[in-house]
Amino acid sequence: MALTRNFRETILARVQTDIKFRDELLKDGVESMLSGDVDVGKALLRDYIKATIGFERLGAETRSSPKSLIRMFGPSGNPQARNLFAIVAHLQRQAQVTLHVTAQRNGSG
């Protein structure tokens, strides 16, 4: 389902004014990817990047082509793990947050 322009603008505006929401968007993007929902994770991270650092600046700071980054997080993008985790690490530093993975057993055991 495609998001409407107004919805995207609302999300982008909130990311710029609500630090907790911004941090949750980054966390949710990474969690979605770790749980196997790569398309949702890429979409969340793409929105996060657009609303915070932007693809041009991210490319300059990571020595990556902005066009390559846009493709990486696009609907048909298939980022290599090395590139993806380098970008996530940079986004964490830029946001001054540290994400942690916690293992939990599903079900009764």
C-alpha angles and dihedrals in degrees: 000000000000118000118236120244092245091053092050091047090051092051092047092049092049092049089056094050105032114060094187091052090047092052091047091052090055091046093047091050092054093042091051091054093046091051091053100259094119096162093055091044092052091048092050092047091046090054090046092051093047092051097045124023100001126222095268094056093039089053092050093047095046096037090241130130110259089220090054091050092049090051091046092058095036124107094267096035119124107191120199112242092242092056095042095051092045089055093046090050091051092048090052092052092046092050092042092233133121120213119209131197118225122194117221129175116237119226125352098324 
